Amino acid sequence: MHKRTEKCMMQSQDTVIFIQVPGAAGAALGGIIDREYGPLKIFAIKERRCCSEYHRLIHSDPARLARVSVFRGCMPFGLHRLLSRTSTYITMLCNPVDRVIAEYYCAVGRAGRGEGERLPLERYVRSSETNNIATRLISGRQSRCGMMYRHCCNDTFALAKENLALHFRFVGLAERFRESLALARLAMGWKIRRYAPIALLRNGQERELVEPAGRELIAEYNRYDVALYDYALDLFGQALAAHGDRVRQALQEIARAELAGGFNRLVFRSVAGSIEACTAINTAVRSFNMALDL
């Protein structure tokens, strides 16, 4: 069978389960997946309601699950056991230290808007519920409610590592997003005709605000995620080497897709700006007319 035909069959027959690790460009890849498959074939779990929505998902009618082509969201490994169709897993990972830094400054921003208490970095890291989040999700170790255990140990890490090696067709890296998309084209048979570039850590400004001692503390409390990320780096390098020249060709296609996505965003912003300007002008005209009536 021709390789291209084989890829297309894989995409049409296999159910894709995308485990979205918070802060690892999951939303960006999710947008691409939406365009590849269409929203009617996707079951998306929202991050803020992941526990309740995952619980609803695993108790859904099997016939309904069979009609879904893609499940994506912050959920643990293991959904394939409930599906009648063959399935494959994909995920994106990122540097766990940088992820926690970005997450912390996001929380600081919310606290600045009066949406919570502003904690020092040390207290935030020691009490964070997302420590080792990637390892816990990918291990698939679940509590009675169906979501992941908060506890993480050597066995959890070993299970996550094994799952990555055996059950994931594609493991991307947020810091190497273009190369990840190139591998996704080859591994998943996706077209990826356009996408919007992503920004990580506000061009590094947040990373530079954290002292080395703070980074060491984050790495200590996320040591399993650090080790899993290092393992993913090895898998990523092996995948690039295995595909060779095909990756370079796919990168050219991704570069064109990025240009197309950037142009569409520019047009959208221009149109939005024009609409905003027209709205402001209309408001000013109405105010002027009301003043004349007075």
C-alpha positions as CSV (number, residue, x, y, z in Angstrom):
1,M,0.0,0.0,0.0
2,H,1.2,3.5,-0.8
3,K,2.5,5.4,2.2
4,R,0.2,8.4,1.6
5,T,-2.8,6.2,1.2
6,E,-1.8,4.3,4.4
7,K,-1.6,7.7,6.3
8,C,-5.0,8.8,5.1
9,M,-6.6,5.5,6.2
10,M,-4.9,5.8,9.6
11,Q,-6.4,9.3,10.1
12,S,-9.9,8.2,9.0
13,Q,-10.0,4.9,11.0
14,D,-8.2,5.5,14.2
15,T,-9.7,7.5,17.1
16,V,-7.2,10.1,18.2
17,I,-6.9,10.9,21.9
18,F,-5.0,14.1,22.6
19,I,-3.9,14.4,26.2
20,Q,-3.5,18.2,26.6
21,V,-0.9,19.0,29.3
22,P,-1.6,22.5,30.7
23,G,0.7,25.2,29.3
24,A,2.2,23.0,26.6
25,A,0.7,24.7,23.5
26,G,-2.3,22.4,23.7
27,A,-4.7,25.1,22.6
28,A,-2.6,25.9,19.5
29,L,-2.5,22.3,18.5
30,G,-6.1,21.9,19.4
31,G,-7.0,24.6,16.9
32,I,-5.2,22.8,14.2
33,I,-6.9,19.5,15.1
34,D,-10.3,21.3,14.9
35,R,-9.6,22.3,11.3
36,E,-8.3,18.9,10.4
37,Y,-11.3,16.9,11.6
38,G,-14.1,19.4,12.0
39,P,-15.8,20.4,15.3
40,L,-18.7,17.9,14.9
41,K,-16.3,15.0,15.2
42,I,-14.4,16.2,18.2
43,F,-15.1,15.8,22.0
44,A,-13.2,18.6,23.7
45,I,-12.8,18.8,27.5
46,K,-12.4,22.3,28.8
47,E,-9.4,22.7,31.2
48,R,-11.3,24.5,33.9
49,R,-14.0,21.8,34.1
50,C,-11.8,18.9,33.2
51,C,-12.9,16.7,36.2
52,S,-16.6,17.0,35.7
53,E,-16.4,16.8,31.9
54,Y,-14.1,13.8,31.9
55,H,-16.5,12.1,34.4
56,R,-19.3,12.8,31.9
57,L,-17.2,11.5,29.1
58,I,-16.4,8.1,30.6
59,H,-20.0,7.5,31.5
60,S,-21.3,8.5,28.0
61,D,-23.2,6.1,25.7
62,P,-20.7,3.8,23.9
63,A,-22.6,4.4,20.7
64,R,-22.0,8.1,21.0
65,L,-18.3,7.7,21.7
66,A,-18.0,5.5,18.6
67,R,-19.0,8.5,16.5
68,V,-16.2,10.7,17.8
69,S,-13.0,10.9,15.8
70,V,-10.9,13.0,18.3
71,F,-11.0,13.3,22.1
72,R,-8.9,16.1,23.4
73,G,-8.4,17.8,26.7
74,C,-6.8,17.6,30.1
75,M,-7.5,14.0,30.9
76,P,-5.5,10.9,32.0
77,F,-4.3,8.1,29.8
78,G,-6.7,5.2,29.6
79,L,-9.7,6.3,27.5
80,H,-8.9,3.8,24.8
81,R,-10.2,1.0,27.0
82,L,-13.7,2.4,26.7
83,L,-13.7,2.7,22.9
84,S,-14.8,0.2,20.3
85,R,-12.6,1.5,17.6
86,T,-8.8,1.3,17.5
87,S,-7.2,4.5,18.9
88,T,-3.9,6.3,19.2
89,Y,-2.6,8.9,21.6
90,I,-0.8,12.1,20.9
91,T,0.5,14.9,23.3
92,M,2.5,18.0,23.5
93,L,5.1,18.6,26.3
94,C,7.0,21.6,27.4
95,N,9.9,22.5,29.7
96,P,8.2,21.9,33.1
97,V,10.2,24.7,34.8
98,D,9.2,27.2,32.2
99,R,5.6,25.9,32.4
100,V,5.4,26.5,36.2
101,I,7.0,30.0,35.8
102,A,4.4,31.0,33.2
103,E,1.6,29.5,35.3
104,Y,2.8,31.4,38.4
105,Y,2.9,34.8,36.6
106,C,-0.6,34.0,35.2
107,A,-1.8,33.5,38.8
108,V,0.0,36.7,39.8
109,G,-1.8,38.6,37.1
110,R,-5.2,37.2,38.4
111,A,-4.3,38.3,41.9
112,G,-3.4,41.7,40.7
113,R,-7.0,42.0,39.3
114,G,-8.4,41.0,42.7
115,E,-9.1,37.4,41.7
116,G,-7.1,35.6,44.4
117,E,-4.2,35.8,46.8
118,R,-0.8,36.7,45.5
119,L,1.6,34.1,46.8
120,P,5.5,34.2,46.8
121,L,6.9,31.9,44.2
122,E,8.2,29.4,46.9
123,R,4.8,29.0,48.5
124,Y,3.1,28.7,45.1
125,V,5.4,25.9,44.0
126,R,5.2,24.0,47.3
127,S,1.4,24.1,47.2
128,S,0.7,23.8,43.4
129,E,-1.8,21.2,42.3
130,T,-0.1,21.0,38.9
131,N,3.3,19.7,40.0
132,N,4.3,16.8,37.8
133,I,1.1,17.2,35.9
134,A,2.4,15.6,32.7
135,T,3.7,12.5,34.4
136,R,0.4,12.1,36.3
137,L,-1.7,12.5,33.2
138,I,0.3,10.2,30.9
139,S,0.8,7.5,33.5
140,G,-3.0,7.0,33.6
141,R,-3.1,6.3,37.3
142,Q,-6.6,7.4,38.3
143,S,-8.4,8.0,41.6
144,R,-11.9,6.6,42.2
145,C,-13.5,9.6,40.6
146,G,-11.8,8.8,37.4
147,M,-9.2,11.6,37.4
148,M,-5.5,11.3,38.2
149,Y,-3.9,10.9,41.6
150,R,-2.1,13.9,43.0
151,H,0.6,11.6,44.3
152,C,3.6,11.0,42.0
153,C,6.3,8.4,42.6
154,N,8.9,6.3,40.7
155,D,6.3,3.8,39.6
156,T,4.1,6.7,38.2
157,F,7.1,7.9,36.2
158,A,7.9,4.5,34.9
159,L,4.3,3.9,33.8
160,A,4.2,7.3,32.0
161,K,7.5,6.6,30.3
162,E,6.3,3.2,29.1
163,N,3.0,4.7,27.8
164,L,4.9,7.3,25.8
165,A,7.0,4.7,24.2
166,L,4.2,2.2,23.4
167,H,1.0,4.1,22.9
168,F,1.8,7.5,21.6
169,R,2.1,8.0,17.8
170,F,3.1,11.6,18.2
171,V,4.9,13.5,21.0
172,G,5.5,17.1,20.3
173,L,7.5,19.8,22.1
174,A,6.0,23.3,22.6
175,E,9.5,24.9,22.4
176,R,10.0,23.3,18.9
177,F,6.5,23.8,17.6
178,R,7.3,24.0,13.9
179,E,9.3,20.8,14.0
180,S,6.5,19.2,16.0
181,L,3.9,20.1,13.3
182,A,6.2,18.7,10.7
183,L,6.3,15.4,12.5
184,A,2.6,15.6,13.0
185,R,2.1,15.9,9.3
186,L,4.1,12.8,8.7
187,A,2.8,10.7,11.7
188,M,-0.8,11.6,11.5
189,G,-1.4,12.5,7.8
190,W,-2.6,16.0,8.6
191,K,-2.5,18.7,6.0
192,I,-2.0,21.8,8.3
193,R,-2.6,24.5,5.6
194,R,-2.5,27.4,8.1
195,Y,-1.8,28.1,11.7
196,A,-1.0,31.0,14.0
197,P,2.5,31.1,15.5
198,I,2.6,30.7,19.3
199,A,4.4,32.8,21.9
200,L,6.1,31.2,24.9
201,L,6.8,32.9,28.2
202,R,6.4,36.4,26.7
203,N,9.7,36.2,24.8
204,G,11.5,35.0,27.9
205,Q,10.8,38.0,30.1
206,E,9.1,36.0,32.8
207,R,11.9,33.4,32.8
208,E,14.5,36.0,33.5
209,L,12.6,37.3,36.5
210,V,13.1,34.0,38.4
211,E,16.4,33.5,40.2
212,P,18.3,30.3,39.8
213,A,17.3,29.2,43.3
214,G,13.6,29.5,42.2
215,R,14.2,27.4,39.1
216,E,15.9,24.8,41.2
217,L,13.0,24.7,43.6
218,I,10.5,24.2,40.7
219,A,12.7,21.5,39.2
220,E,12.8,19.7,42.6
221,Y,9.0,19.7,43.0
222,N,8.6,18.7,39.3
223,R,11.4,16.2,39.1
224,Y,9.3,13.5,37.4
225,D,8.1,15.9,34.7
226,V,11.7,17.1,34.2
227,A,12.8,13.5,33.7
228,L,9.8,12.8,31.4
229,Y,10.6,15.8,29.3
230,D,14.2,14.7,28.9
231,Y,12.9,11.3,27.7
232,A,10.5,13.0,25.3
233,L,13.5,15.0,23.9
234,D,15.2,11.7,23.1
235,L,12.0,10.4,21.4
236,F,11.7,13.6,19.5
237,G,15.3,13.4,18.2
238,Q,14.8,9.8,17.2
239,A,11.6,10.7,15.3
240,L,13.4,13.5,13.4
241,A,16.3,11.3,12.5
242,A,14.0,8.5,11.4
243,H,12.1,10.7,8.9
244,G,15.2,12.4,7.6
245,D,14.6,14.4,4.4
246,R,10.9,14.1,4.7
247,V,11.0,16.3,7.8
248,R,12.8,19.1,5.9
249,Q,10.2,18.9,3.2
250,A,7.4,19.0,5.8
251,L,9.1,22.0,7.5
252,Q,8.8,23.9,4.2
253,E,5.0,23.2,4.1
254,I,4.7,24.3,7.8
255,A,6.5,27.5,7.0
256,R,4.0,28.3,4.3
257,A,1.2,27.4,6.6
258,E,2.6,29.8,9.2
259,L,2.7,32.6,6.6
260,A,-0.9,31.8,5.7
261,G,-2.0,31.8,9.3
262,G,-0.1,35.1,10.0
263,F,-1.7,36.8,7.0
264,N,-5.2,35.6,8.1
265,R,-4.6,37.0,11.6
266,L,-3.4,40.3,10.1
267,V,-6.5,40.6,8.0
268,F,-8.7,39.7,11.0
269,R,-7.0,42.4,13.1
270,S,-7.4,44.9,10.3
271,V,-11.1,44.2,9.9
272,A,-11.6,44.2,13.6
273,G,-9.8,47.5,13.9
274,S,-11.9,48.9,11.1
275,I,-15.1,47.7,12.8
276,E,-14.0,49.2,16.1
277,A,-13.1,52.5,14.5
278,C,-16.5,52.6,12.7
279,T,-18.3,51.8,15.9
280,A,-16.4,54.7,17.7
281,I,-17.3,57.1,14.9
282,N,-21.0,56.1,15.0
283,T,-21.1,56.5,18.7
284,A,-19.5,60.0,18.4
285,V,-22.0,61.0,15.7
286,R,-25.0,59.8,17.8
287,S,-23.6,61.8,20.8
288,F,-23.2,64.9,18.6
289,N,-26.7,64.6,17.2
290,M,-28.2,64.1,20.7
291,A,-26.3,67.3,21.8
292,L,-27.8,69.2,18.8
293,D,-31.3,68.0,19.7
294,L,-30.8,69.4,23.2
